[in-house]
């Protein structure tokens, strides 16, 4: 996520693949998205602090015909050449 040699297109493709609908739904143990449809994911910001990587994303969901955005901050660590989701929180 911090590779400056990748062009914008490659970085955007990698970010989108990192946060797919399947991952967004499977990481939530409380079934927060139960009964809701995930419409879109928009990456807002990516940053790094030592070994932690942070990604802020806006998840747009549809419930009962109404569309609402929710912003989340995901924390990743790099492990064995890949990224592992360490946690997430809703940003208000």
Secondary structure by P-SEA (a helix, b strand, c coil): cccccccaaaaaaaaaaaccaaaaaaaccccccccccccccccccccccccbbbbbbbbbbbcccbbbbbbbbbbbbbcccbbbbccccccc
